[in-house]
Amino acid sequence: MKRYIYLLLILLSSTVFAQQKRVVTAIDTTRNKIGAEFKLTVKTDVDTLSKVVFPKLKNIGALEVIKSYPIDTVRNNDRYELIKKYGLTQFDSGRYAIPSIKILINNKPYYTDSLKVEVANVQVDTLKQKMYDIKEITAAEAPLGNWWKYLLVIALLIGVGALVYWFVKKQQKKKIEEEVFKTPIEKATSLLNNLEQKELWQKGEVKSYYSELTDIARNYIEEAIEIPAMESTTAELIHGLRAASVKKKMTLTPETIENLERVLKQADLVKFAKSKPLDFEITEDKNKIQRVILTLDNAIPVVIEIEEDAILNQAQKQKQIEIQLKKKRNRRLGIAIASVLFIVFATAIYFIATRGFDYVKDNILGNPTKELLEGEWVKSEYGNPGVIIETPKVLKRVDLKKSLPKNGLALIKEMNSFAYGSVLDNFYIMVSTYKYKQDSTSVDLKKSMEVTLQALESQGALNMVVKQEDFETPEGVSGLKGYGTFSRINEATNSSEKLYYELLLFGQDGGLQQIMIFHEEGDAYANQISDRVLSAVELKKVTK
C-alpha cells in the first residue's frame, strides 16, 4: 500500500514539474510605490504546432491590469518561446498576492506561480521638509505658441525679397549702362537725359552728379576721337584733345576746349576739394558739356567708307547687337528663375515652419507610398480558391515554382501567384493560392506559415521576428496571421534596412489562400495601405 502511495506522489510531483517547465512566471520587482507599474512576465516554450491562449484580464487579484503587452515570439530552431507581459498597479499601500492565472496550451490548462508584492506609501518627513502655506491664485503665463514661426517666415520673406529687389535693380542699372547705341553721340545724349531724370544735384548728391557728367564726356571723347580720356587727368585730356584736333583736322574753336576744361576743373574741385557750386552754375556746366559734345561730334571729319568695309562694319555692329540682345534675354531668364526659386523657397520655409518637414517632403518632394494610398484602387479576384482584395495597383501574375523546394512542388496540384513590386522593393503585395493533390479536408496553417517564412529567409531576410495570432475576415472565415519585422541588405547602398511584414493564411477543402505584404518599417502611408487591404479580404470556396 505504501508503495502505491509513493508512486502516486512521484507522478504528482512530475506533473507539477512538467507544468513549471511549460510555464515560467517572473516579475520585475516585488516592491513598488503607489500607482507604479509591476511588470508580470509569463513565458511558455512550445513546438510550432501548439496553440497557446493567454487570458484577457482586467484585474489579477487585487491588482489592476493597466496594460496588456503584445505577445513576443522568439524562434529557437523548431520551437517557439512565447512571452506575454501584463502591467499591474495598485493605488492603496499594503502587501498583495498575485494569484495564479490559467494559460491554455492545446486546450490544456497550465497555471502560473502565485507571487507576493508590496505597495509602499510615499512618506513625507515633516521634520526635515518645510511646510508652506497655499499660494495665492496668480494668472497663468500665456504659452509661447507658434508666433515665432510666423515671425521667422516673415523675416525670411523680407530678406529674400530684399535680395531679389537688389538683384533686379542691379540688372536694370547694367541694362542702362550696356544699352547698345549706333553712334557715340547717341549714347552720350541718352546718358545725359538719364542723368537729368535722376535729379541727383537737386537731392544734394552734387559729387555723384559731376562724376557721372564728366564720365559721359570722357567716354564720348574716348570712343569718338580715340584718345585715352577715362584714365587721363584734366590737363592730359585737354593736351590730348588739342593734339587729336590737329591730327584729325578737326575745326575746333579755343572757346570749346576752354569750356570743357572749366567743367572738368570744376568737377575736380567738387570731387576732391568738396566744393559746392550754385544751382545756376551746375545748370551752366551741364549745358557746356552738352554743347562741347555736339561741337566735337560736328567737328569730326566724315570718313567715306569703302563699300566692303561698310558691309563688314555693319555685320560687326549687327553681331554686337545680337550679343547684347542675348545678354538681355539671359538676364530676363535669370530674373524669372530667381523669382520662381524665391517663391518655391519661401513656400517651402512657410510649410516647414507651420506643418513640419515631413509634410513638405511628402507633399512637395513626393512620397511613393502616399501616391499609392491616394491613387485609384482596384478591386479584383485572384487565383483558385479565389481571393478578392482591393489594392492600389493591379497585381500581375508571377511564377514562384523556382522558389519552392522540389518535394513541396510535387504535392501541389495547382498554384497561382499575383504580386505588385518585387521582393527587393520597399513595398510588396503578393496573393497566392494553392490546391494540393492529396484529398484533405484541412490544411496545416502553422506548417504553411513556417514554410513561407523559410522562403523569405532564403531570399535574404535576416533577424526575423515572428508573431502569430488568429485572424477572422468580415464574413467570419478564420485563418492565421503572422507579422513582425526582418532585416535585409540593400545591395545598392550595401546597408541594412528594416522591413515590417504581415502574412495571412486561410485553408479550406485542400486549398490554401495566402496574402503577404511587407514594407519599410515606420512608413505611415504603407501601414494605412496594409490596413485597408487586409480589412476587406473576401474568400471564395475551392472549385473542383
Buried (B, 14 or more C-beta within 10 A) or exposed (E): EEEEEEEEEEEEEEEEEEBBEBBBBEBEEEEBEBEEBBBBBBBBBBEBEBEBEBEEBEEBBBBBBEEBEEBBBEBEEEEBBBBBBBBBBBEEEEEBEBBBBEBEBEEEEBBBBEBEBEBEEEEEEEEEEEEEEEEEEEEEEEEEEEEEBEEEBEEBBEEBEEEBEEBBEEBEEEBEEEBBEEEBBEBBBBBBEBBBEEEBBEEEBBBBBBBBBBBBBBBBBBBBBEBEBEEBEBEEBBEBBBEBBEEEEBEBEEEBBEBBBBBBEBBBEBBEEEBEBEEEEBEBBBEBBBBBBBBBBEBBEEEEEEEEEEEEEEEEEEEEEEEBEEBBEEBEEEBEEBEEEBEEEBEBBBBBBEEEEEEBEBEEEEBEBBEBBEEEBEEBEBBBBBBBBBBBEEBEEBEBEEEBEEEEEEEBEBBBBBBBBEBEBBBBBBBBBBBBEEEEEEBBBBEBBBEBBEBBEEEEBEEBBBBBEEBEBEEEBEBBBBBBBBBBEEEEEEEEEEBBBBBBBBBBBBBBBBBBBBBBBEBEBBBBBBEBBBEBBBBBEBEE
